[in-house]
């Protein structure tokens, strides 16, 4: 059974940094794309960043490029999202997701990030 569990969310102030973690279990994820998305109230889910552990590739949405960094620890089956210079508009529920083919069909439960001004 595939399971993705996010952690690390919380309440921070504008300008702070936060690192989210996504612990993956249930299979070998080396050939999977692991990604982070977020969804703010009243808005659609937004892609933020993705990585493929086996290839070492990373991809970012333009909106977070330069501020957010995705990384992975193969030994721990964990993906991270380091978020710097946080803004109030970064407030959202952040989700970890995984895909092997076209669609992201594995999702975590989400972790809330709230950035106060």
MOPAC internal coordinates of N, CA, C and O (Angstrom, degrees):
PM7 1SCF
backbone

  N    0.0000 0     0.00 0     0.00 0    0    0    0
  C    1.4524 1     0.00 0     0.00 0    1    0    0
  C    1.5268 1   108.96 1     0.00 0    2    1    0
  O    1.2310 1   121.03 1   -57.52 1    3    2    1
  N    1.3199 1   115.63 1   122.48 1    3    2    1
  C    1.4534 1   120.71 1  -179.55 1    5    3    2
  C    1.5242 1   109.56 1   -77.04 1    6    5    3
  O    1.2310 1   121.33 1   -46.02 1    7    6    5
  N    1.3107 1   115.07 1   133.98 1    7    6    5
  C    1.4561 1   119.73 1   178.79 1    9    7    6
  C    1.5154 1   109.59 1  -138.85 1   10    9    7
  O    1.2310 1   120.95 1   -46.62 1   11   10    9
  N    1.3256 1   115.79 1   133.38 1   11   10    9
  C    1.4605 1   122.55 1   174.89 1   13   11   10
  C    1.5160 1   107.06 1  -121.47 1   14   13   11
  O    1.2310 1   120.45 1   -53.70 1   15   14   13
  N    1.3132 1   116.74 1   126.30 1   15   14   13
  C    1.4613 1   121.13 1  -176.88 1   17   15   14
  C    1.5203 1   109.00 1  -126.64 1   18   17   15
  O    1.2310 1   121.22 1   -64.58 1   19   18   17
  N    1.3305 1   115.28 1   115.42 1   19   18   17
  C    1.4579 1   120.96 1   178.86 1   21   19   18
  C    1.5282 1   110.43 1   -88.70 1   22   21   19
  O    1.2310 1   121.31 1   -27.42 1   23   22   21
  N    1.3092 1   115.11 1   152.58 1   23   22   21
  C    1.4650 1   121.38 1   174.11 1   25   23   22
  C    1.5228 1   108.59 1  -155.29 1   26   25   23
  O    1.2310 1   120.95 1   -12.65 1   27   26   25
  N    1.3242 1   115.78 1   167.35 1   27   26   25
  C    1.4545 1   120.46 1   175.49 1   29   27   26
  C    1.5063 1   115.54 1   104.36 1   30   29   27
  O    1.2310 1   120.13 1   175.51 1   31   30   29
  N    1.3219 1   117.36 1    -4.49 1   31   30   29
  C    1.4566 1   119.53 1   178.43 1   33   31   30
  C    1.5149 1   111.27 1   -71.66 1   34   33   31
  O    1.2310 1   121.07 1    -8.55 1   35   34   33
  N    1.3322 1   115.57 1   171.45 1   35   34   33
  C    1.4461 1   119.39 1   178.86 1   37   35   34
  C    1.5096 1   111.67 1   165.29 1   38   37   35
  O    1.2310 1   121.40 1    11.79 1   39   38   37
  N    1.3247 1   114.93 1  -168.21 1   39   38   37
  C    1.4535 1   122.61 1   179.27 1   41   39   38
  C    1.5223 1   109.03 1  -102.49 1   42   41   39
  O    1.2310 1   120.39 1   -57.20 1   43   42   41
  N    1.3191 1   116.85 1   122.80 1   43   42   41
  C    1.4612 1   121.90 1   179.17 1   45   43   42
  C    1.5182 1   109.11 1  -132.94 1   46   45   43
  O    1.2310 1   121.28 1    -9.44 1   47   46   45
  N    1.3225 1   115.16 1   170.56 1   47   46   45
  C    1.4576 1   120.39 1   177.70 1   49   47   46
  C    1.5210 1   110.04 1   -98.56 1   50   49   47
  O    1.2310 1   121.15 1   -22.81 1   51   50   49
  N    1.2983 1   115.40 1   157.19 1   51   50   49
  C    1.4578 1   120.45 1   177.25 1   53   51   50
  C    1.5271 1   109.80 1   -55.95 1   54   53   51
  O    1.2310 1   121.36 1   -44.47 1   55   54   53
  N    1.3327 1   115.00 1   135.53 1   55   54   53
  C    1.4526 1   120.96 1  -178.26 1   57   55   54
  C    1.5142 1   114.06 1    95.02 1   58   57   55
  O    1.2310 1   120.49 1   164.39 1   59   58   57
  N    1.3304 1   116.66 1   -15.61 1   59   58   57
  C    1.4651 1   120.60 1   179.60 1   61   59   58
  C    1.5249 1   110.76 1   -74.50 1   62   61   59
  O    1.2310 1   121.95 1    -9.57 1   63   62   61
  N    1.3365 1   113.88 1   170.43 1   63   62   61
  C    1.4615 1   121.73 1   174.51 1   65   63   62
  C    1.5241 1   109.15 1  -116.63 1   66   65   63
  O    1.2310 1   121.58 1   -23.83 1   67   66   65
  N    1.3278 1   114.59 1   156.17 1   67   66   65
  C    1.4594 1   120.79 1   180.00 1   69   67   66
  C    1.5210 1   107.51 1  -150.70 1   70   69   67
  O    1.2310 1   120.72 1   -38.18 1   71   70   69
  N    1.3305 1   116.24 1   141.82 1   71   70   69
  C    1.4629 1   119.40 1   176.00 1   73   71   70
  C    1.5195 1   108.92 1  -118.84 1   74   73   71
  O    1.2310 1   121.61 1   -57.64 1   75   74   73
  N    1.3175 1   114.53 1   122.36 1   75   74   73
  C    1.4594 1   121.59 1   175.68 1   77   75   74
  C    1.5278 1   109.62 1   -94.48 1   78   77   75
  O    1.2310 1   121.31 1   -31.92 1   79   78   77
  N    1.3140 1   115.10 1   148.08 1   79   78   77
  C    1.4645 1   121.26 1   177.29 1   81   79   78
  C    1.5170 1   109.85 1  -122.67 1   82   81   79
  O    1.2310 1   121.29 1   -31.31 1   83   82   81
  N    1.3209 1   115.14 1   148.69 1   83   82   81
  C    1.4654 1   121.70 1   176.17 1   85   83   82
  C    1.5232 1   107.20 1  -134.03 1   86   85   83
  O    1.2310 1   121.10 1   -70.69 1   87   86   85
  N    1.3139 1   115.49 1   109.31 1   87   86   85
  C    1.4633 1   121.21 1   178.64 1   89   87   86
  C    1.5200 1   109.02 1   -91.23 1   90   89   87
  O    1.2310 1   120.95 1   -57.48 1   91   90   89
  N    1.3216 1   115.78 1   122.52 1   91   90   89
  C    1.4606 1   121.37 1  -177.54 1   93   91   90
  C    1.5279 1   110.17 1  -106.65 1   94   93   91
  O    1.2310 1   120.69 1   -38.72 1   95   94   93
  N    1.3193 1   116.29 1   141.28 1   95   94   93
  C    1.4592 1   119.91 1   178.30 1   97   95   94
  C    1.5183 1   109.57 1  -149.48 1   98   97   95
  O    1.2310 1   121.05 1   -16.83 1   99   98   97
  N    1.3054 1   115.60 1   163.17 1   99   98   97
  C    1.4472 1   120.19 1   176.26 1  101   99   98
  C    1.5121 1   115.04 1   109.43 1  102  101   99
  O    1.2310 1   120.39 1   161.66 1  103  102  101
  N    1.3231 1   116.87 1   -18.34 1  103  102  101
  C    1.4521 1   120.48 1   175.77 1  105  103  102
  C    1.5261 1   108.89 1  -168.91 1  106  105  103
  O    1.2310 1   121.12 1    -1.68 1  107  106  105
  N    1.3063 1   115.47 1   178.32 1  107  106  105
  C    1.4600 1   120.49 1   177.15 1  109  107  106
  C    1.5205 1   108.48 1   -85.34 1  110  109  107
  O    1.2310 1   120.44 1   -54.15 1  111  110  109
  N    1.3075 1   116.77 1   125.85 1  111  110  109
  C    1.4582 1   121.12 1  -174.13 1  113  111  110
  C    1.5221 1   113.38 1  -104.20 1  114  113  111
  O    1.2310 1   120.14 1  -169.02 1  115  114  113
  N    1.3101 1   117.34 1    10.98 1  115  114  113
  C    1.4622 1   118.98 1  -174.90 1  117  115  114
  C    1.5226 1   112.32 1   -61.71 1  118  117  115
  O    1.2310 1   120.03 1   150.93 1  119  118  117
  N    1.3420 1   117.54 1   -29.07 1  119  118  117
  C    1.4619 1   120.10 1  -179.63 1  121  119  118
  C    1.5214 1   112.55 1   -98.62 1  122  121  119
  O    1.2310 1   120.38 1  -167.94 1  123  122  121
  N    1.3016 1   116.89 1    12.06 1  123  122  121
  C    1.4527 1   121.67 1  -178.88 1  125  123  122
  C    1.5273 1   110.87 1   -99.83 1  126  125  123
  O    1.2310 1   121.40 1   -28.89 1  127  126  125
  N    1.3244 1   114.93 1   151.11 1  127  126  125
  C    1.4476 1   120.69 1   165.16 1  129  127  126
  C    1.5302 1   106.71 1   -85.76 1  130  129  127
  O    1.2310 1   120.80 1   -51.40 1  131  130  129
  N    1.3145 1   116.07 1   128.60 1  131  130  129
  C    1.4569 1   122.53 1   175.77 1  133  131  130
  C    1.5298 1   107.31 1  -110.30 1  134  133  131
  O    1.2310 1   120.58 1   -45.08 1  135  134  133
  N    1.3009 1   116.50 1   134.92 1  135  134  133
  C    1.4593 1   119.10 1  -173.28 1  137  135  134
  C    1.5167 1   111.81 1  -139.06 1  138  137  135
  O    1.2310 1   122.21 1   -17.88 1  139  138  137
  N    1.3170 1   113.37 1   162.12 1  139  138  137
  C    1.4598 1   121.77 1   171.98 1  141  139  138
  C    1.5247 1   108.89 1  -118.70 1  142  141  139
  O    1.2310 1   121.95 1   -43.85 1  143  142  141
  N    1.3261 1   113.87 1   136.15 1  143  142  141
  C    1.4517 1   122.69 1   174.64 1  145  143  142
  C    1.5265 1   107.39 1  -126.85 1  146  145  143
  O    1.2310 1   120.72 1   -11.25 1  147  146  145
  N    1.3057 1   116.24 1   168.75 1  147  146  145
  C    1.4609 1   120.36 1   171.98 1  149  147  146
  C    1.5190 1   108.76 1  -145.65 1  150  149  147
  O    1.2310 1   121.86 1   -22.86 1  151  150  149
  N    1.3188 1   114.05 1   157.14 1  151  150  149
  C    1.4533 1   120.18 1   176.59 1  153  151  150
  C    1.5218 1   109.31 1  -141.03 1  154  153  151
  O    1.2310 1   121.34 1   -62.38 1  155  154  153
  N    1.3123 1   115.03 1   117.62 1  155  154  153
  C    1.4551 1   121.77 1   177.22 1  157  155  154
  C    1.5227 1   108.78 1   -91.23 1  158  157  155
  O    1.2310 1   120.02 1   -22.85 1  159  158  157
  N    1.3284 1   117.56 1   157.15 1  159  158  157
  C    1.4722 1   120.50 1  -179.77 1  161  159  158
  C    1.5260 1   111.37 1   -55.86 1  162  161  159
  O    1.2310 1   121.06 1   -50.83 1  163  162  161
  N    1.3297 1   115.58 1   129.17 1  163  162  161
  C    1.4440 1   120.50 1   177.63 1  165  163  162
  C    1.5129 1   114.85 1    77.45 1  166  165  163
  O    1.2310 1   120.09 1  -175.25 1  167  166  165
  N    1.3224 1   117.43 1     4.75 1  167  166  165
  C    1.4658 1   120.57 1  -179.11 1  169  167  166
  C    1.5143 1   110.66 1  -120.69 1  170  169  167
  O    1.2310 1   121.10 1   -17.45 1  171  170  169
  N    1.3292 1   115.49 1   162.55 1  171  170  169
  C    1.4488 1   120.63 1   178.00 1  173  171  170
  C    1.5340 1   110.21 1   -77.70 1  174  173  171
  O    1.2310 1   121.56 1   -20.98 1  175  174  173
  N    1.3206 1   114.62 1   159.02 1  175  174  173
  C    1.4486 1   119.68 1   177.10 1  177  175  174
  C    1.5290 1   108.95 1   -64.63 1  178  177  175
  O    1.2310 1   120.77 1   -43.39 1  179  178  177
  N    1.3189 1   116.13 1   136.61 1  179  178  177
  C    1.4652 1   122.65 1  -173.88 1  181  179  178
  C    1.5168 1   110.72 1  -119.52 1  182  181  179
  O    1.2310 1   120.90 1   -49.95 1  183  182  181
  N    1.3171 1   115.88 1   130.05 1  183  182  181
  C    1.4668 1   121.24 1   174.67 1  185  183  182
  C    1.5268 1   108.94 1   -71.40 1  186  185  183
  O    1.2310 1   120.78 1   -42.61 1  187  186  185
  N    1.3338 1   116.12 1   137.39 1  187  186  185
  C    1.4636 1   121.05 1   179.12 1  189  187  186
  C    1.5260 1   112.42 1  -114.02 1  190  189  187
  O    1.2310 1   120.62 1   127.02 1  191  190  189
  N    1.3275 1   116.42 1   -52.98 1  191  190  189
  C    1.4626 1   119.47 1  -173.83 1  193  191  190
  C    1.5213 1   109.42 1  -162.60 1  194  193  191
  O    1.2310 1   121.09 1   -24.33 1  195  194  193
  N    1.3304 1   115.52 1   155.67 1  195  194  193
  C    1.4594 1   120.81 1   178.07 1  197  195  194
  C    1.5164 1   110.10 1  -147.09 1  198  197  195
  O    1.2310 1   121.61 1   -23.73 1  199  198  197
  N    1.3159 1   114.52 1   156.27 1  199  198  197
  C    1.4484 1   120.17 1   176.77 1  201  199  198
  C    1.5205 1   109.14 1  -147.60 1  202  201  199
  O    1.2310 1   121.16 1   -28.84 1  203  202  201
  N    1.3429 1   115.39 1   151.16 1  203  202  201
  C    1.4604 1   120.64 1   173.34 1  205  203  202
  C    1.5185 1   106.26 1  -118.55 1  206  205  203
  O    1.2310 1   121.56 1   -68.09 1  207  206  205
  N    1.3202 1   114.61 1   111.91 1  207  206  205
  C    1.4549 1   118.91 1  -172.22 1  209  207  206
  C    1.5268 1   112.92 1   -55.86 1  210  209  207
  O    1.2310 1   120.79 1   134.78 1  211  210  209
  N    1.3218 1   116.10 1   -45.22 1  211  210  209
  C    1.4624 1   119.01 1  -174.14 1  213  211  210
  C    1.5210 1   112.72 1   -65.73 1  214  213  211
  O    1.2310 1   120.55 1   153.00 1  215  214  213
  N    1.3238 1   116.55 1   -27.00 1  215  214  213
  C    1.4566 1   120.22 1  -177.03 1  217  215  214
  C    1.5168 1   112.85 1  -102.33 1  218  217  215
  O    1.2310 1   120.44 1   161.64 1  219  218  217
  N    1.3175 1   116.76 1   -18.36 1  219  218  217
  C    1.4521 1   120.20 1  -178.74 1  221  219  218
  C    1.5079 1   113.92 1    72.84 1  222  221  219
  O    1.2310 1   120.19 1  -162.38 1  223  222  221
  N    1.3362 1   117.25 1    17.62 1  223  222  221
  C    1.4574 1   120.45 1   179.41 1  225  223  222
  C    1.5160 1   110.35 1   -85.70 1  226  225  223
  O    1.2310 1   120.70 1   -31.99 1  227  226  225
  N    1.3219 1   116.28 1   148.01 1  227  226  225
  C    1.4610 1   121.43 1   173.95 1  229  227  226
  C    1.5160 1   109.51 1  -132.65 1  230  229  227
  O    1.2310 1   121.19 1   -30.38 1  231  230  229
  N    1.3214 1   115.33 1   149.62 1  231  230  229
  C    1.4583 1   122.43 1  -178.49 1  233  231  230
  C    1.5268 1   107.72 1  -138.17 1  234  233  231
  O    1.2310 1   120.79 1   -37.77 1  235  234  233
  N    1.3270 1   116.09 1   142.23 1  235  234  233
  C    1.4510 1   121.17 1  -177.98 1  237  235  234
  C    1.5143 1   111.71 1  -134.16 1  238  237  235
  O    1.2310 1   121.57 1   -32.41 1  239  238  237
  N    1.3241 1   114.61 1   147.59 1  239  238  237
  C    1.4583 1   119.57 1   168.34 1  241  239  238
  C    1.5247 1   108.22 1   -72.96 1  242  241  239
  O    1.2310 1   120.77 1   -33.63 1  243  242  241
  N    1.3101 1   116.13 1   146.37 1  243  242  241
  C    1.4641 1   120.04 1  -179.16 1  245  243  242
  C    1.5215 1   111.69 1   -59.05 1  246  245  243
  O    1.2310 1   120.81 1   149.74 1  247  246  245
  N    1.3118 1   116.05 1   -30.26 1  247  246  245
  C    1.4674 1   120.04 1  -175.47 1  249  247  246
  C    1.5312 1   112.88 1   -67.55 1  250  249  247
  O    1.2310 1   120.19 1   158.93 1  251  250  249
  N    1.3320 1   117.25 1   -21.07 1  251  250  249
  C    1.4670 1   119.62 1  -177.71 1  253  251  250
  C    1.5217 1   113.11 1  -121.82 1  254  253  251
  O    1.2310 1   120.23 1   177.43 1  255  254  253
  N    1.3124 1   117.17 1    -2.57 1  255  254  253
  C    1.4613 1   120.36 1  -178.51 1  257  255  254
  C    1.5275 1   109.71 1   -60.11 1  258  257  255
  O    1.2310 1   120.92 1   -50.08 1  259  258  257
  N    1.3151 1   115.84 1   129.92 1  259  258  257
  C    1.4560 1   120.72 1  -178.67 1  261  259  258
  C    1.5199 1   113.76 1    95.16 1  262  261  259
  O    1.2310 1   120.13 1   158.94 1  263  262  261
  N    1.3257 1   117.35 1   -21.06 1  263  262  261
  C    1.4691 1   121.15 1   177.87 1  265  263  262
  C    1.5229 1   112.32 1  -107.97 1  266  265  263
  O    1.2310 1   120.21 1   144.26 1  267  266  265
  N    1.3354 1   117.20 1   -35.74 1  267  266  265
  C    1.4566 1   122.01 1  -177.85 1  269  267  266
  C    1.5267 1   109.62 1  -107.53 1  270  269  267
  O    1.2310 1   120.87 1   -34.73 1  271  270  269
  N    1.3352 1   115.93 1   145.27 1  271  270  269
  C    1.4545 1   121.51 1   178.07 1  273  271  270
  C    1.5138 1   109.73 1  -133.15 1  274  273  271
  O    1.2310 1   120.56 1   -54.21 1  275  274  273
  N    1.3236 1   116.54 1   125.79 1  275  274  273
  C    1.4616 1   121.80 1   176.36 1  277  275  274
  C    1.5182 1   108.58 1   -98.97 1  278  277  275
  O    1.2310 1   121.33 1   -40.22 1  279  278  277
  N    1.3273 1   115.06 1   139.78 1  279  278  277
  C    1.4617 1   119.81 1   177.72 1  281  279  278
  C    1.5196 1   108.36 1  -150.51 1  282  281  279
  O    1.2310 1   121.39 1   -14.28 1  283  282  281
  N    1.3186 1   114.94 1   165.72 1  283  282  281
  C    1.4542 1   118.69 1  -178.24 1  285  283  282
  C    1.5082 1   111.78 1  -139.84 1  286  285  283
  O    1.2310 1   121.20 1   -27.66 1  287  286  285
  N    1.3118 1   115.32 1   152.34 1  287  286  285
  C    1.4602 1   122.49 1   175.47 1  289  287  286
  C    1.5205 1   106.53 1  -120.75 1  290  289  287
  O    1.2310 1   120.87 1   -78.33 1  291  290  289
  N    1.3491 1   115.95 1   101.67 1  291  290  289
  C    1.4626 1   120.16 1  -177.30 1  293  291  290
  C    1.5158 1   112.21 1   -58.87 1  294  293  291
  O    1.2310 1   120.46 1   139.61 1  295  294  293
  N    1.3108 1   116.73 1   -40.39 1  295  294  293
  C    1.4586 1   120.36 1  -176.83 1  297  295  294
  C    1.5234 1   111.52 1   -63.30 1  298  297  295
  O    1.2310 1   120.57 1   147.72 1  299  298  297
  N    1.3238 1   116.51 1   -32.28 1  299  298  297
  C    1.4626 1   120.74 1  -179.15 1  301  299  298
  C    1.5190 1   112.43 1   -99.03 1  302  301  299
  O    1.2310 1   120.30 1   178.01 1  303  302  301
  N    1.3377 1   117.03 1    -1.99 1  303  302  301
  C    1.4702 1   120.35 1  -176.09 1  305  303  302
  C    1.5259 1   110.73 1    51.42 1  306  305  303
  O    1.2310 1   120.92 1  -135.55 1  307  306  305
  N    1.2953 1   115.85 1    44.45 1  307  306  305
  C    1.4528 1   121.38 1  -175.72 1  309  307  306
  C    1.5197 1   110.32 1  -129.53 1  310  309  307
  O    1.2310 1   121.37 1   -42.32 1  311  310  309
  N    1.3135 1   114.99 1   137.68 1  311  310  309
  C    1.4613 1   122.15 1   176.09 1  313  311  310
  C    1.5233 1   108.03 1  -113.62 1  314  313  311
  O    1.2310 1   121.23 1   -37.25 1  315  314  313
  N    1.3222 1   115.26 1   142.75 1  315  314  313
  C    1.4452 1   120.65 1  -177.52 1  317  315  314
  C    1.5203 1   110.60 1  -120.23 1  318  317  315
  O    1.2310 1   121.26 1   -25.02 1  319  318  317
  N    1.3142 1   115.20 1   154.98 1  319  318  317
  C    1.4568 1   121.08 1   170.09 1  321  319  318
  C    1.5203 1   107.11 1  -131.96 1  322  321  319
  O    1.2310 1   121.17 1   -70.37 1  323  322  321
  N    1.3160 1   115.36 1   109.63 1  323  322  321
  C    1.4554 1   120.74 1   176.96 1  325  323  322
  C    1.5198 1   108.00 1   -91.36 1  326  325  323
  O    1.2310 1   120.80 1   -55.87 1  327  326  325
  N    1.3004 1   116.07 1   124.13 1  327  326  325
  C    1.4569 1   121.48 1  -177.12 1  329  327  326
  C    1.5170 1   109.25 1  -117.51 1  330  329  327
  O    1.2310 1   120.92 1   -60.76 1  331  330  329
  N    1.3052 1   115.85 1   119.24 1  331  330  329
  C    1.4586 1   121.79 1   179.75 1  333  331  330
  C    1.5229 1   111.03 1  -109.76 1  334  333  331
  O    1.2310 1   121.29 1   -18.72 1  335  334  333
  N    1.3264 1   115.14 1   161.28 1  335  334  333
  C    1.4724 1   121.99 1   176.32 1  337  335  334
  C    1.5274 1   111.06 1    48.22 1  338  337  335
  O    1.2310 1   121.01 1  -128.23 1  339  338  337
  N    1.3003 1   115.67 1    51.77 1  339  338  337
  C    1.4593 1   120.15 1  -175.82 1  341  339  338
  C    1.5162 1   111.80 1   -64.62 1  342  341  339
  O    1.2310 1   121.59 1   -34.08 1  343  342  341
  N    1.3259 1   114.57 1   145.92 1  343  342  341
  C    1.4602 1   122.37 1  -178.07 1  345  343  342
  C    1.5305 1   108.97 1  -121.76 1  346  345  343
  O    1.2310 1   119.87 1   -22.88 1  347  346  345
  N    1.3188 1   117.85 1   157.12 1  347  346  345
  C    1.4710 1   118.83 1   177.26 1  349  347  346
  C    1.5301 1   112.76 1   -55.31 1  350  349  347
  O    1.2310 1   120.30 1   147.91 1  351  350  349
  N    1.3274 1   117.03 1   -32.09 1  351  350  349
  C    1.4642 1   119.64 1   179.62 1  353  351  350
  C    1.5198 1   113.18 1   -72.87 1  354  353  351
  O    1.2310 1   119.93 1   174.86 1  355  354  353
  N    1.3303 1   117.74 1    -5.14 1  355  354  353
  C    1.4663 1   120.98 1   173.12 1  357  355  354
  C    1.5301 1   111.32 1   -83.14 1  358  357  355
  O    1.2310 1   120.28 1   175.63 1  359  358  357
  N    1.3149 1   117.07 1    -4.37 1  359  358  357
  C    1.4627 1   120.76 1   178.74 1  361  359  358
  C    1.5206 1   109.82 1   -62.38 1  362  361  359
  O    1.2310 1   120.82 1   -55.51 1  363  362  361
  N    1.3365 1   116.03 1   124.49 1  363  362  361
  C    1.4628 1   121.76 1  -176.45 1  365  363  362
  C    1.5213 1   109.20 1  -177.45 1  366  365  363
  O    1.2310 1   121.47 1    -6.71 1  367  366  365
  N    1.3158 1   114.79 1   173.29 1  367  366  365
  C    1.4636 1   120.64 1   167.11 1  369  367  366
  C    1.5190 1   106.42 1   -91.94 1  370  369  367
  O    1.2310 1   120.60 1   -51.95 1  371  370  369
  N    1.3116 1   116.45 1   128.05 1  371  370  369
  C    1.4503 1   122.78 1  -177.41 1  373  371  370
  C    1.5260 1   109.49 1  -103.17 1  374  373  371
  O    1.2310 1   121.34 1   -48.63 1  375  374  373
  N    1.3392 1   115.05 1   131.37 1  375  374  373
  C    1.4498 1   121.85 1  -176.48 1  377  375  374
  C    1.5226 1   110.98 1  -119.86 1  378  377  375
  O    1.2310 1   121.75 1   -36.43 1  379  378  377
  N    1.3071 1   114.25 1   143.57 1  379  378  377
  C    1.4547 1   122.28 1   170.86 1  381  379  378
  C    1.5295 1   107.20 1   -99.15 1  382  381  379
  O    1.2310 1   120.56 1   -35.93 1  383  382  381
  N    1.3341 1   116.54 1   144.07 1  383  382  381
  C    1.4534 1   120.61 1  -179.84 1  385  383  382
  C    1.5188 1   110.16 1  -144.65 1  386  385  383
  O    1.2310 1   120.99 1   -22.09 1  387  386  385
  N    1.3300 1   115.71 1   157.91 1  387  386  385
  C    1.4580 1   120.61 1  -179.78 1  389  387  386
  C    1.5277 1   110.25 1  -137.63 1  390  389  387
  O    1.2310 1   121.02 1   -35.09 1  391  390  389
  N    1.3334 1   115.65 1   144.91 1  391  390  389
  C    1.4594 1   120.79 1   174.44 1  393  391  390
  C    1.5205 1   109.68 1  -146.70 1  394  393  391
  O    1.2310 1   121.65 1   -30.71 1  395  394  393
  N    1.3225 1   114.45 1   149.29 1  395  394  393
  C    1.4612 1   119.55 1   173.26 1  397  395  394
  C    1.5243 1   110.11 1  -108.15 1  398  397  395
  O    1.2310 1   121.28 1   147.79 1  399  398  397
  N    1.3116 1   115.16 1   -32.21 1  399  398  397
  C    1.4550 1   119.84 1  -179.09 1  401  399  398
  C    1.5267 1   109.87 1  -109.80 1  402  401  399
  O    1.2310 1   120.39 1    56.24 1  403  402  401
  N    1.3233 1   116.86 1  -123.76 1  403  402  401
  C    1.4589 1   119.80 1  -173.28 1  405  403  402
  C    1.5266 1   112.47 1   -85.18 1  406  405  403
  O    1.2310 1   120.61 1   133.66 1  407  406  405
  N    1.3147 1   116.45 1   -46.34 1  407  406  405
  C    1.4648 1   120.81 1  -172.01 1  409  407  406
  C    1.5201 1   112.18 1   -99.03 1  410  409  407
  O    1.2310 1   121.95 1   -32.36 1  411  410  409
  N    1.3399 1   113.87 1   147.64 1  411  410  409
  C    1.4579 1   119.54 1   171.08 1  413  411  410
  C    1.5262 1   106.86 1   -79.41 1  414  413  411
  O    1.2310 1   121.12 1   -73.84 1  415  414  413
  N    1.3247 1   115.46 1   106.16 1  415  414  413
  C    1.4506 1   118.27 1  -176.02 1  417  415  414
  C    1.5182 1   113.80 1  -112.10 1  418  417  415
  O    1.2310 1   120.43 1  -174.68 1  419  418  417
  N    1.3202 1   116.78 1     5.32 1  419  418  417
  C    1.4521 1   120.80 1   173.33 1  421  419  418
  C    1.5258 1   107.85 1  -123.81 1  422  421  419
  O    1.2310 1   121.37 1   -50.95 1  423  422  421
  N    1.3480 1   114.98 1   129.05 1  423  422  421
  C    1.4662 1   120.44 1  -176.33 1  425  423  422
  C    1.5209 1   110.72 1  -134.20 1  426  425  423
  O    1.2310 1   121.15 1   -32.45 1  427  426  425
  N    1.3273 1   115.40 1   147.55 1  427  426  425
  C    1.4448 1   120.11 1   171.55 1  429  427  426
  C    1.5143 1   110.24 1   -86.05 1  430  429  427
  O    1.2310 1   121.40 1     1.23 1  431  430  429
  N    1.3163 1   114.93 1  -178.77 1  431  430  429
  C    1.4621 1   120.07 1  -176.07 1  433  431  430
  C    1.5204 1   112.18 1   -85.63 1  434  433  431
  O    1.2310 1   120.42 1   166.40 1  435  434  433
  N    1.3245 1   116.80 1   -13.60 1  435  434  433
  C    1.4585 1   120.96 1   178.15 1  437  435  434
  C    1.5181 1   113.12 1    95.58 1  438  437  435
  O    1.2310 1   121.30 1   -26.96 1  439  438  437
  N    1.3215 1   115.11 1   153.04 1  439  438  437
  C    1.4548 1   121.57 1   175.83 1  441  439  438
  C    1.5256 1   108.61 1  -136.29 1  442  441  439
  O    1.2310 1   120.51 1   -45.34 1  443  442  441
  N    1.3027 1   116.63 1   134.66 1  443  442  441
  C    1.4602 1   121.51 1  -174.50 1  445  443  442
  C    1.5273 1   110.90 1   -81.77 1  446  445  443
  O    1.2310 1   121.29 1   -48.23 1  447  446  445
  N    1.3153 1   115.13 1   131.77 1  447  446  445
  C    1.4610 1   122.02 1   172.44 1  449  447  446
  C    1.5227 1   107.22 1  -120.34 1  450  449  447
  O    1.2310 1   120.87 1   -55.77 1  451  450  449
  N    1.3192 1   115.95 1   124.23 1  451  450  449
  C    1.4580 1   121.40 1   178.78 1  453  451  450
  C    1.5264 1   108.54 1  -123.65 1  454  453  451
  O    1.2310 1   120.96 1   -55.22 1  455  454  453
  N    1.3208 1   115.78 1   124.78 1  455  454  453
  C    1.4566 1   121.25 1  -178.86 1  457  455  454
  C    1.5244 1   108.21 1  -113.28 1  458  457  455
  O    1.2310 1   120.73 1   -62.45 1  459  458  457
  N    1.3121 1   116.22 1   117.55 1  459  458  457
  C    1.4577 1   120.39 1  -179.99 1  461  459  458
  C    1.5278 1   110.22 1   -92.50 1  462  461  459
  O    1.2310 1   121.36 1   -30.55 1  463  462  461
  N    1.3145 1   115.01 1   149.45 1  463  462  461
  C    1.4772 1   120.11 1  -178.22 1  465  463  462
  C    1.5120 1   111.61 1   -88.01 1  466  465  463
  O    1.2310 1   120.10 1   180.00 1  467  466  465

